[in-house]
Amino acid sequence: MKLLSILAAIAAVTTASQSTLHSQPAALASDSVAAVAAKPFGVGEKLTYDIKFGALHVGTGHMEVLDTEEVRGKEAYHTLFTIQGGIPIYKVNDRYESWFDTASLSSLRYTQNIDEGQYERQTHYEIFPSRAEYQEAGSDDPQPSVNNPLDDGSFLYFIRTVPLLVGETYTFNRYFRPDRNPVKIRVLRRERVTVPAGTFDAVVIQPIIKTTGIFSDKGEAQIWLSDDSRHIMLQLTSKLSIGSLNLYLKSYQPPTATATSQ
């Protein structure tokens, strides 16, 4: 079981999109920059999570916006998601980095450094929204992508800009590898939730992607996002054949004053 497939669509997780249960709000139109104009995150934001397998604490996760950088002439957010921990016979040290356009949130670059047990893999993708192509490091041939592409990391931030109306199912065809589309987000309910960081009003969503992991139709994964303009991920619970994997927000550091004005 690779943690990437579990967390990618917290996703973590894609702008041709439509609602499959109800008409999607016009603000989410596929070519609308206004849909991501008000961003609930910025440079300096950092979220820290306790990770549990069943009742056993197995590690810590961090999700943060490190800085803005220039990528091929575009200003881009540079984000980092890390997972460290495991049990004595199975250690995890994963690192995922994303660079995505600060205006459209379209992905420009994505890297994975996965170290889980005996499995290790490093991948690097350059993503070209203007050409709807992506290229993996070591390959001479670009591959077809999609319009306004998102990678695993940028999808986590993009979904925070969506209104998330209870009862809606949002379908996105924006994941940069077309064979992984569509990504679906079901908005289930609102409720109060208590995590190490405190007690919050939350909106509960269920992500579904083309995978055999917990985000498949039978995965029963649920994610609690703060029911406010920030849509911070508070909690994730999942069911696996060998037990449950859960994340709980431990601490939240807001963006710096400079980042908030971006």
Backbone as CSV, one residue per row, in Angstrom:
resi,resn,N_x,N_y,N_z,CA_x,CA_y,CA_z,C_x,C_y,C_z
1,MET,0.850,-1.193,0.000,0.000,0.000,0.000,0.884,1.240,0.000
2,LYS,0.771,2.073,-1.018,1.549,3.298,-1.110,0.741,4.469,-0.569
3,LEU,1.371,5.236,0.335,0.651,6.360,0.935,0.266,7.400,-0.102
4,LEU,0.991,7.461,-1.223,0.601,8.399,-2.266,-0.818,8.127,-2.733
5,SER,-1.154,6.871,-3.004,-2.497,6.551,-3.487,-3.548,6.805,-2.429
6,ILE,-3.170,6.776,-1.159,-4.117,7.019,-0.075,-4.379,8.503,0.123
7,LEU,-3.337,9.324,-0.011,-3.466,10.724,0.364,-3.570,11.665,-0.827
8,ALA,-3.334,11.179,-2.030,-3.215,12.072,-3.165,-4.469,12.853,-3.459
9,ALA,-5.619,12.255,-3.282,-6.863,12.920,-3.679,-7.570,13.579,-2.521
10,ILE,-6.880,13.918,-1.481,-7.490,14.571,-0.322,-8.127,15.871,-0.777
11,ALA,-7.872,14.423,-1.478,-7.851,14.371,-2.892,-8.160,13.502,-3.147
12,ALA,-3.816,14.052,-2.097,-3.993,14.333,-2.143,-3.975,14.189,-3.303
13,VAL,-5.301,15.350,-4.894,-5.623,15.376,-5.609,-5.908,15.837,-6.459
14,THR,-9.794,17.982,-10.959,-8.547,17.849,-11.709,-8.835,18.134,-13.089
15,THR,-9.300,23.050,-16.122,-10.501,23.307,-15.279,-11.674,22.847,-16.087
16,ALA,-11.716,21.575,-16.703,-12.996,21.122,-17.237,-13.693,20.349,-16.145
17,SER,-14.797,20.833,-15.599,-15.439,20.168,-14.483,-16.932,20.348,-14.544
18,GLN,-17.661,19.383,-13.900,-19.114,19.483,-13.857,-19.627,18.734,-12.654
19,SER,-20.823,19.061,-12.178,-21.447,18.353,-11.066,-22.280,17.216,-11.607
20,THR,-22.213,16.035,-10.961,-22.933,14.884,-11.461,-24.265,14.686,-10.777
21,LEU,-24.534,15.375,-9.661,-25.815,15.237,-8.988,-26.703,16.452,-9.214
22,HIS,-26.092,17.617,-9.238,-26.827,18.868,-9.420,-26.029,19.741,-10.371
23,SER,-26.634,20.803,-10.847,-25.907,21.718,-11.713,-24.792,22.374,-10.920
24,GLN,-23.602,22.420,-11.499,-22.465,23.005,-10.792,-22.554,24.523,-10.831
25,PRO,-22.219,25.207,-9.724,-22.263,26.662,-9.708,-21.431,27.267,-10.827
26,ALA,-21.925,28.353,-11.387,-21.234,28.997,-12.506,-19.836,29.446,-12.130
27,ALA,-19.608,29.747,-10.837,-18.290,30.219,-10.395,-17.217,29.177,-10.615
28,LEU,-17.604,27.902,-10.857,-16.622,26.846,-11.060,-16.431,26.546,-12.538
29,ALA,-16.823,27.458,-13.412,-16.655,27.237,-14.839,-15.201,26.928,-15.164
30,SER,-14.984,26.101,-16.175,-13.665,25.530,-16.416,-12.594,26.566,-16.719
31,ASP,-12.937,27.689,-17.334,-11.931,28.668,-17.693,-11.979,29.910,-16.816
32,SER,-12.559,29.790,-15.623,-12.751,30.958,-14.779,-11.615,31.126,-13.790
33,VAL,-10.809,32.170,-13.971,-9.759,32.479,-12.995,-10.385,32.941,-11.694
34,ALA,-11.583,33.543,-11.756,-12.247,34.028,-10.548,-12.522,32.904,-9.574
35,ALA,-12.624,31.669,-10.075,-12.914,30.535,-9.205,-11.802,30.294,-8.214
36,VAL,-10.570,30.751,-8.524,-9.453,30.548,-7.608,-8.828,31.884,-7.212
37,ALA,-9.558,32.985,-7.433,-8.997,34.298,-7.120,-8.830,34.491,-5.614
38,ALA,-9.809,34.043,-4.819,-9.730,34.177,-3.368,-9.147,32.889,-2.806
39,LYS,-7.863,32.913,-2.507,-7.183,31.705,-2.065,-7.116,31.656,-0.534
40,PRO,-7.549,30.573,0.085,-7.556,30.482,1.550,-6.223,30.003,2.124
41,PHE,-5.142,30.153,1.380,-3.820,29.718,1.835,-2.794,30.709,1.311
42,GLY,-1.567,30.588,1.785,-0.506,31.465,1.327,0.820,31.017,1.895
43,VAL,1.869,31.687,1.495,3.213,31.333,1.948,3.280,31.408,3.470
44,GLY,3.866,30.394,4.067,4.004,30.339,5.521,2.982,29.447,6.197
45,GLU,1.907,29.082,5.502,0.916,28.191,6.099,1.527,26.796,6.299
46,LYS,1.281,26.213,7.479,1.802,24.877,7.773,0.811,24.118,8.645
47,LEU,0.459,22.916,8.206,-0.434,22.042,8.957,0.337,20.794,9.364
48,THR,0.186,20.389,10.629,0.874,19.220,11.152,-0.161,18.199,11.609
49,TYR,0.061,16.922,11.268,-0.914,15.871,11.542,-0.297,14.717,12.335
50,ASP,-1.090,14.182,13.261,-0.793,12.877,13.843,-1.356,11.819,12.905
51,ILE,-0.592,10.776,12.652,-1.039,9.679,11.789,-1.175,8.428,12.638
52,LYS,-2.343,7.798,12.553,-2.599,6.590,13.328,-3.021,5.454,12.414
53,PHE,-2.555,4.268,12.751,-3.024,3.040,12.111,-3.826,2.295,13.162
54,GLY,-5.169,2.359,13.028,-6.014,1.895,14.117,-5.821,2.823,15.304
55,ALA,-5.543,2.249,16.480,-5.311,3.056,17.677,-3.836,3.385,17.874
56,LEU,-2.982,2.881,17.009,-1.538,3.017,17.176,-1.015,4.258,16.452
57,HIS,-0.325,5.132,17.194,0.304,6.306,16.578,1.525,5.843,15.792
58,VAL,1.531,6.138,14.479,2.604,5.603,13.633,3.439,6.684,12.957
59,GLY,3.071,7.961,13.111,3.897,8.951,12.440,3.312,10.345,12.467
60,THR,3.966,11.236,11.726,3.598,12.642,11.644,3.617,13.086,10.195
61,GLY,2.651,13.929,9.835,2.607,14.494,8.492,2.629,16.016,8.546
62,HIS,3.208,16.629,7.525,3.250,18.094,7.412,2.824,18.502,6.002
63,MET,2.015,19.539,5.907,1.626,20.103,4.631,1.840,21.609,4.715
64,GLU,2.691,22.164,3.841,3.037,23.578,3.990,3.300,24.253,2.652
65,VAL,3.082,25.563,2.644,3.402,26.405,1.489,4.740,27.062,1.800
66,LEU,5.798,26.640,1.103,7.137,27.079,1.445,7.437,28.496,0.967
67,ASP,7.054,28.784,-0.292,7.462,30.056,-0.875,6.783,30.207,-2.236
68,THR,7.046,31.317,-2.904,6.708,31.447,-4.322,8.014,31.502,-5.111
69,GLU,8.026,30.853,-6.264,9.210,30.794,-7.110,8.788,30.976,-8.563
70,GLU,9.734,31.326,-9.414,9.449,31.448,-10.842,9.740,30.124,-11.535
71,VAL,8.766,29.616,-12.281,8.924,28.395,-13.067,8.558,28.721,-14.510
72,ARG,9.557,28.725,-15.379,9.362,29.023,-16.805,8.562,30.315,-17.007
73,GLY,8.918,31.348,-16.239,8.303,32.656,-16.392,7.004,32.858,-15.640
74,LYS,6.529,31.829,-14.923,5.287,31.917,-14.155,5.593,31.944,-12.663
75,GLU,4.876,32.813,-11.916,5.005,32.787,-10.468,4.261,31.569,-9.940
76,ALA,4.927,30.781,-9.102,4.349,29.521,-8.652,4.475,29.373,-7.147
77,TYR,3.425,28.810,-6.524,3.537,28.362,-5.144,4.400,27.102,-5.115
78,HIS,5.276,27.011,-4.127,6.066,25.798,-3.892,5.561,25.176,-2.597
79,THR,4.924,24.011,-2.704,4.342,23.355,-1.535,5.044,22.042,-1.266
80,LEU,4.968,21.611,-0.022,5.641,20.386,0.419,4.708,19.590,1.314
81,PHE,4.617,18.288,1.041,3.852,17.376,1.900,4.779,16.234,2.290
82,THR,4.964,16.024,3.590,5.857,14.976,4.068,5.130,14.050,5.032
83,ILE,5.550,12.796,5.028,5.031,11.801,5.957,6.220,11.028,6.512
84,GLN,6.324,10.963,7.833,7.408,10.227,8.479,6.843,9.367,9.594
85,GLY,7.353,8.151,9.695,6.907,7.274,10.781,6.901,5.829,10.349
86,GLY,5.929,5.082,10.891,5.830,3.661,10.603,5.928,2.846,11.878
87,ILE,6.137,1.574,11.699,6.329,0.644,12.808,7.727,0.036,12.663
88,PRO,8.238,-0.649,13.691,9.631,-1.125,13.628,9.995,-1.896,12.367
89,ILE,9.061,-2.663,11.814,9.390,-3.468,10.632,9.006,-2.777,9.320
90,TYR,8.406,-1.580,9.404,7.979,-0.901,8.183,8.036,0.604,8.411
91,LYS,9.050,1.254,7.853,9.246,2.686,8.035,8.831,3.449,6.776
92,VAL,8.333,4.656,6.999,7.889,5.505,5.905,8.583,6.861,6.008
93,ASN,9.112,7.339,4.890,9.698,8.684,4.826,9.426,9.224,3.419
94,ASP,8.234,9.789,3.229,7.784,10.249,1.922,7.827,11.767,1.835
95,ARG,8.102,12.248,0.604,8.201,13.685,0.375,7.603,13.987,-1.005
96,TYR,6.602,14.870,-1.036,5.952,15.256,-2.280,6.023,16.776,-2.415
97,GLU,6.513,17.268,-3.549,6.622,18.703,-3.770,5.871,19.098,-5.037
98,SER,5.195,20.240,-4.969,4.430,20.752,-6.102,4.765,22.222,-6.328
99,TRP,4.794,22.597,-7.597,4.912,23.994,-8.000,3.717,24.286,-8.908
100,PHE,2.855,25.227,-8.522,1.684,25.508,-9.345,1.421,27.007,-9.421
101,ASP,0.880,27.425,-10.560,0.648,28.827,-10.896,-0.162,29.519,-9.799
102,THR,0.311,30.663,-9.319,-0.376,31.354,-8.232,-1.720,31.923,-8.668
103,ALA,-1.921,32.145,-9.971,-3.190,32.705,-10.464,-4.212,31.614,-10.766
104,SER,-3.827,30.612,-11.567,-4.779,29.593,-12.029,-4.710,28.311,-11.212
105,LEU,-3.649,28.146,-10.413,-3.359,26.914,-9.657,-2.986,25.746,-10.565
106,SER,-2.805,25.982,-11.869,-2.382,24.910,-12.774,-0.981,24.443,-12.408
107,SER,-0.790,23.140,-12.440,0.483,22.554,-12.039,1.553,22.789,-13.092
108,LEU,2.769,23.097,-12.626,3.912,23.329,-13.499,5.025,22.311,-13.279
109,ARG,5.130,21.781,-12.073,6.204,20.831,-11.736,5.763,20.009,-10.534
110,TYR,6.128,18.726,-10.541,5.719,17.851,-9.440,6.778,16.786,-9.230
111,THR,7.180,16.580,-7.967,8.166,15.552,-7.659,7.679,14.675,-6.513
112,GLN,8.066,13.408,-6.567,7.771,12.446,-5.505,9.078,11.786,-5.076
113,ASN,9.262,11.662,-3.779,10.379,10.890,-3.229,9.769,9.938,-2.214
114,ILE,9.527,8.702,-2.630,8.801,7.731,-1.821,9.780,6.719,-1.237
115,ASP,9.746,6.563,0.074,10.586,5.591,0.791,9.697,4.897,1.806
116,GLU,9.185,3.721,1.445,8.236,2.989,2.286,8.675,1.530,2.380
117,GLY,9.155,1.142,3.575,9.651,-0.218,3.735,10.819,-0.471,2.805
118,GLN,10.701,-1.518,1.958,11.745,-1.842,1.000,11.539,-1.133,-0.341
119,TYR,10.461,-0.341,-0.439,10.140,0.316,-1.703,10.671,1.739,-1.715
120,GLU,11.415,2.074,-2.770,11.902,3.434,-2.952,11.685,3.846,-4.403
121,ARG,11.235,5.084,-4.586,11.047,5.595,-5.935,11.117,7.108,-5.925
122,GLN,11.831,7.646,-6.907,11.887,9.087,-7.104,11.392,9.400,-8.512
123,THR,10.462,10.336,-8.618,9.948,10.747,-9.920,9.875,12.269,-9.977
124,HIS,10.039,12.794,-11.169,10.005,14.237,-11.392,9.240,14.485,-12.685
125,TYR,8.231,15.364,-12.613,7.442,15.685,-13.783,7.517,17.187,-14.062
126,GLU,7.751,17.540,-15.314,7.561,18.908,-15.785,6.221,18.936,-16.510
127,ILE,5.360,19.896,-16.160,4.001,19.941,-16.682,3.809,21.261,-17.422
128,PHE,3.244,21.191,-18.637,3.146,22.351,-19.514,1.674,22.640,-19.819
129,PRO,1.013,23.481,-19.019,-0.413,23.756,-19.234,-0.729,24.325,-20.612
130,SER,0.133,25.181,-21.142,-0.144,25.823,-22.429,-0.175,24.819,-23.572
131,ARG,0.544,23.687,-23.406,0.590,22.656,-24.451,-0.237,21.433,-24.090
132,ALA,-0.806,21.422,-22.872,-1.533,20.237,-22.386,-0.663,18.996,-22.532
133,GLU,0.571,19.101,-22.003,1.518,17.983,-22.037,2.267,17.914,-20.708
134,TYR,2.828,16.741,-20.424,3.740,16.597,-19.297,4.881,15.684,-19.719
135,GLN,5.997,15.780,-19.015,7.156,14.967,-19.342,7.815,14.496,-18.056
136,GLU,8.047,13.197,-17.975,8.714,12.618,-16.808,10.214,12.656,-17.012
137,ALA,10.950,12.945,-15.935,12.406,12.978,-16.013,12.922,11.639,-16.517
138,GLY,13.870,11.696,-17.450,14.428,10.484,-18.025,13.763,10.056,-19.313
139,SER,12.646,10.709,-19.647,11.938,10.389,-20.879,12.141,11.497,-21.899
140,ASP,12.339,11.118,-23.161,12.521,12.108,-24.212,11.210,12.548,-24.840
141,ASP,10.132,11.821,-24.550,8.860,12.079,-25.217,7.839,12.662,-24.256
142,PRO,7.307,13.860,-24.558,6.209,14.397,-23.741,4.952,13.571,-23.940
143,GLN,4.100,13.554,-22.918,2.862,12.799,-22.943,1.679,13.765,-22.918
144,PRO,0.551,13.381,-23.502,-0.617,14.269,-23.468,-1.136,14.449,-22.055
145,SER,-1.545,15.670,-21.723,-2.100,15.976,-20.418,-3.522,16.513,-20.618
146,VAL,-3.931,17.458,-19.790,-5.281,18.025,-19.852,-5.176,19.542,-19.738
147,ASN,-6.283,20.227,-19.984,-6.314,21.668,-19.783,-6.263,21.995,-18.297
148,ASN,-5.533,23.042,-17.942,-5.433,23.493,-16.546,-5.130,22.329,-15.598
149,PRO,-4.009,21.642,-15.782,-3.731,20.405,-15.037,-3.438,20.647,-13.558
150,LEU,-3.735,19.640,-12.765,-3.410,19.622,-11.346,-2.670,18.332,-11.027
151,ASP,-1.717,18.414,-10.104,-1.069,17.209,-9.600,-1.628,16.901,-8.221
152,ASP,-1.063,15.900,-7.550,-1.577,15.488,-6.244,-1.549,16.627,-5.233
153,GLY,-0.443,17.367,-5.211,-0.325,18.443,-4.241,-1.208,19.634,-4.554
154,SER,-1.178,20.094,-5.813,-1.974,21.265,-6.164,-3.466,20.987,-6.048
155,PHE,-3.869,19.721,-6.238,-5.286,19.390,-6.081,-5.735,19.609,-4.636
156,LEU,-4.855,19.314,-3.683,-5.200,19.516,-2.277,-5.525,20.978,-1.990
157,TYR,-4.830,21.875,-2.662,-5.075,23.301,-2.452,-6.240,23.789,-3.305
158,PHE,-6.361,23.278,-4.525,-7.483,23.670,-5.381,-8.824,23.350,-4.734
159,ILE,-8.962,22.160,-4.126,-10.264,21.757,-3.577,-10.684,22.680,-2.442
160,ARG,-9.728,23.383,-1.828,-10.052,24.320,-0.754,-10.729,25.586,-1.284
161,THR,-10.682,25.797,-2.598,-11.328,26.964,-3.194,-12.739,26.662,-3.680
162,VAL,-13.166,25.394,-3.609,-14.483,24.977,-4.095,-15.517,25.189,-2.993
163,PRO,-16.729,25.684,-3.290,-17.738,25.961,-2.252,-18.145,24.743,-1.431
164,LEU,-18.127,23.538,-1.998,-18.455,22.303,-1.286,-19.855,22.359,-0.657
165,LEU,-20.847,22.353,-1.485,-22.236,22.392,-1.046,-22.711,20.989,-0.704
166,VAL,-23.308,20.829,0.481,-23.777,19.520,0.927,-24.785,18.961,-0.074
167,GLY,-24.595,17.687,-0.432,-25.463,17.037,-1.401,-24.910,17.031,-2.809
168,GLU,-23.883,17.853,-3.077,-23.294,17.904,-4.415,-22.237,16.814,-4.587
169,THR,-22.068,16.362,-5.809,-20.905,15.581,-6.212,-20.203,16.358,-7.314
170,TYR,-18.957,16.732,-7.074,-18.179,17.478,-8.047,-17.253,16.516,-8.787
171,THR,-17.246,16.617,-10.101,-16.411,15.755,-10.924,-15.391,16.616,-11.659
172,PHE,-14.118,16.286,-11.511,-13.045,17.065,-12.106,-12.225,16.192,-13.050
173,ASN,-11.938,16.732,-14.218,-11.083,16.053,-15.194,-9.781,16.824,-15.363
174,ARG,-9.176,17.178,-14.242,-7.996,18.043,-14.283,-6.710,17.360,-13.831
175,TYR,-6.756,16.098,-13.410,-5.504,15.458,-13.012,-4.589,15.373,-14.231
176,PHE,-3.295,15.712,-14.047,-2.410,15.912,-15.197,-2.165,14.635,-16.004
177,ARG,-2.392,13.458,-15.404,-2.327,12.203,-16.146,-3.752,11.791,-16.499
178,PRO,-4.147,11.913,-17.746,-5.551,11.736,-18.128,-6.163,10.405,-17.725
179,ASP,-5.369,9.332,-17.661,-5.935,8.019,-17.334,-6.417,7.935,-15.890
180,ARG,-6.062,8.922,-15.057,-6.516,8.918,-13.664,-7.812,9.701,-13.466
181,ASN,-8.303,10.325,-14.499,-9.544,11.085,-14.413,-10.760,10.193,-14.651
182,PRO,-11.930,10.559,-14.158,-12.185,11.774,-13.370,-11.925,11.563,-11.884
183,VAL,-11.728,12.663,-11.167,-11.690,12.667,-9.707,-13.035,13.202,-9.224
184,LYS,-13.665,12.484,-8.311,-14.977,12.898,-7.803,-14.881,13.274,-6.328
185,ILE,-15.619,14.301,-5.955,-15.709,14.732,-4.560,-17.183,14.768,-4.179
186,ARG,-17.590,13.895,-3.273,-18.951,13.901,-2.751,-18.970,14.691,-1.447
187,VAL,-19.899,15.636,-1.344,-20.029,16.441,-0.124,-21.153,15.818,0.698
188,LEU,-20.804,15.203,1.828,-21.738,14.347,2.561,-22.581,15.088,3.588
189,ARG,-21.960,15.900,4.451,-22.706,16.476,5.582,-21.842,17.517,6.291
190,ARG,-22.457,18.181,7.272,-21.748,19.066,8.188,-21.830,18.486,9.591
191,GLU,-20.767,18.671,10.406,-20.795,18.222,11.792,-19.634,18.830,12.563
192,ARG,-19.673,18.698,13.870,-18.580,19.137,14.746,-17.585,18.002,14.892
193,VAL,-16.305,18.326,14.917,-15.277,17.304,15.057,-14.199,17.817,16.009
194,THR,-13.671,16.916,16.830,-12.593,17.254,17.757,-11.326,16.518,17.370
195,VAL,-10.245,17.266,17.190,-8.931,16.728,16.862,-7.937,17.333,17.849
196,PRO,-6.679,16.885,17.860,-5.718,17.465,18.809,-5.611,18.982,18.745
197,ALA,-5.878,19.577,17.589,-5.779,21.033,17.462,-6.982,21.764,18.026
198,GLY,-8.074,21.038,18.365,-9.254,21.693,18.917,-10.546,21.135,18.354
199,THR,-11.664,21.815,18.623,-12.984,21.419,18.143,-13.435,22.408,17.080
200,PHE,-13.938,21.879,15.951,-14.245,22.715,14.790,-15.579,22.311,14.174
201,ASP,-16.242,23.275,13.542,-17.321,22.969,12.608,-16.671,22.484,11.319
202,ALA,-17.226,21.413,10.742,-16.584,20.802,9.587,-17.599,20.427,8.521
203,VAL,-17.114,20.369,7.289,-17.879,19.787,6.184,-17.155,18.498,5.803
204,VAL,-17.911,17.425,5.628,-17.336,16.098,5.407,-17.476,15.741,3.933
205,ILE,-16.362,15.358,3.315,-16.368,14.987,1.912,-15.814,13.581,1.734
206,GLN,-16.161,12.979,0.591,-15.622,11.670,0.220,-14.998,11.783,-1.163
207,PRO,-13.667,11.645,-1.260,-13.017,11.679,-2.574,-13.011,10.291,-3.198
208,ILE,-13.177,10.239,-4.518,-13.157,8.972,-5.247,-12.299,9.158,-6.492
209,ILE,-11.284,8.307,-6.642,-10.440,8.360,-7.829,-10.309,6.961,-8.399
210,LYS,-9.700,6.861,-9.578,-9.509,5.566,-10.216,-8.325,4.859,-9.574
211,THR,-8.600,4.130,-8.530,-7.583,3.428,-7.778,-8.212,2.242,-7.084
212,THR,-7.391,1.265,-6.711,-7.881,0.137,-5.935,-7.740,0.402,-4.443
213,GLY,-7.266,1.579,-4.070,-7.052,1.916,-2.667,-8.299,2.465,-2.012
214,ILE,-8.117,3.254,-0.962,-9.248,3.697,-0.154,-10.118,4.718,-0.844
215,PHE,-9.642,5.325,-1.925,-10.463,6.299,-2.629,-11.246,5.684,-3.773
216,SER,-11.292,4.369,-3.847,-12.178,3.709,-4.791,-13.603,3.802,-4.259
217,ASP,-14.572,3.346,-5.063,-15.974,3.412,-4.640,-16.209,2.655,-3.337
218,LYS,-15.390,1.632,-3.065,-15.581,0.815,-1.872,-14.665,1.229,-0.725
219,GLY,-13.894,2.305,-0.921,-12.902,2.667,0.082,-13.453,3.283,1.345
220,GLU,-14.610,3.977,1.241,-15.265,4.592,2.392,-14.411,5.643,3.087
221,ALA,-13.465,6.235,2.386,-12.663,7.301,2.991,-13.507,8.549,3.175
222,GLN,-13.264,9.264,4.274,-13.941,10.532,4.522,-12.927,11.552,5.025
223,ILE,-13.150,12.804,4.632,-12.258,13.892,5.012,-13.082,15.015,5.615
224,TRP,-12.635,15.534,6.753,-13.287,16.653,7.430,-12.495,17.917,7.119
225,LEU,-13.144,18.900,6.479,-12.543,20.204,6.211,-13.232,21.244,7.076
226,SER,-12.477,22.234,7.543,-13.086,23.278,8.365,-14.185,23.970,7.572
227,ASP,-15.334,24.171,8.229,-16.502,24.750,7.561,-16.420,26.272,7.615
228,ASP,-15.394,26.785,6.960,-15.180,28.228,6.866,-14.452,28.491,5.557
229,SER,-14.014,29.698,5.354,-13.384,30.048,4.082,-12.027,29.385,3.885
230,ARG,-11.419,28.857,4.961,-10.089,28.269,4.841,-10.117,26.834,4.330
231,HIS,-11.179,26.076,4.665,-11.286,24.657,4.275,-10.008,23.877,4.634
232,ILE,-9.561,24.051,5.864,-8.386,23.320,6.343,-8.749,21.847,6.545
233,MET,-7.859,20.936,6.157,-8.109,19.523,6.411,-7.888,19.232,7.895
234,LEU,-8.965,18.844,8.571,-8.926,18.582,10.004,-8.683,17.116,10.317
235,GLN,-9.247,16.245,9.506,-9.216,14.816,9.827,-9.462,14.008,8.558
236,LEU,-8.812,12.856,8.471,-9.081,11.889,7.422,-9.217,10.526,8.063
237,THR,-10.278,9.805,7.736,-10.438,8.425,8.211,-10.647,7.523,7.011
238,SER,-10.107,6.327,7.085,-10.208,5.397,5.974,-10.317,3.976,6.491
239,LYS,-10.844,3.112,5.636,-10.947,1.694,5.961,-10.166,0.891,4.930
240,LEU,-9.261,0.061,5.415,-8.486,-0.816,4.564,-8.743,-2.256,4.980
241,SER,-8.358,-3.190,4.128,-8.576,-4.594,4.451,-7.789,-5.025,5.679
242,ILE,-6.708,-4.288,5.997,-5.862,-4.654,7.135,-6.048,-3.715,8.322
243,GLY,-6.988,-2.785,8.242,-7.220,-1.876,9.357,-7.575,-0.488,8.858
244,SER,-7.453,0.513,9.731,-7.806,1.886,9.373,-6.584,2.782,9.465
245,LEU,-6.496,3.709,8.520,-5.434,4.702,8.512,-6.074,6.067,8.665
246,ASN,-5.673,6.829,9.691,-6.342,8.083,10.020,-5.328,9.195,10.260
247,LEU,-5.709,10.413,9.860,-4.913,11.606,10.107,-5.732,12.580,10.934
248,TYR,-5.074,13.240,11.916,-5.745,14.194,12.792,-4.886,15.455,12.900
249,LEU,-5.506,16.623,12.655,-4.756,17.875,12.725,-4.236,18.118,14.134
250,LYS,-2.937,18.338,14.227,-2.286,18.573,15.509,-2.036,20.056,15.740
251,SER,-1.653,20.762,14.682,-1.413,22.199,14.814,-1.567,22.876,13.454
252,TYR,-1.892,24.172,13.520,-2.085,24.956,12.298,-1.355,26.279,12.436
253,GLN,-0.499,26.564,11.462,0.199,27.849,11.402,-0.345,28.612,10.196
254,PRO,-0.982,29.760,10.410,-1.567,30.498,9.272,-0.503,31.102,8.382
255,PRO,-0.905,31.533,7.180,0.052,32.218,6.303,0.598,33.469,6.965
256,THR,1.761,33.889,6.529,2.341,35.138,7.028,1.511,36.307,6.524
257,ALA,1.674,37.458,7.135,0.902,38.649,6.730,1.135,38.996,5.275
258,THR,2.390,38.832,4.818,2.712,39.136,3.419,2.000,38.201,2.482
259,ALA,1.972,36.883,2.848,1.346,35.898,1.984,-0.146,36.113,1.889
260,THR,-0.780,36.553,2.969,-2.230,36.725,2.993,-2.700,37.711,1.939
261,SER,-1.848,38.667,1.592,-2.247,39.697,0.624,-2.041,39.277,-0.818
262,GLN,-1.522,38.058,-1.045,-1.251,37.627,-2.408,-2.532,37.445,-3.189
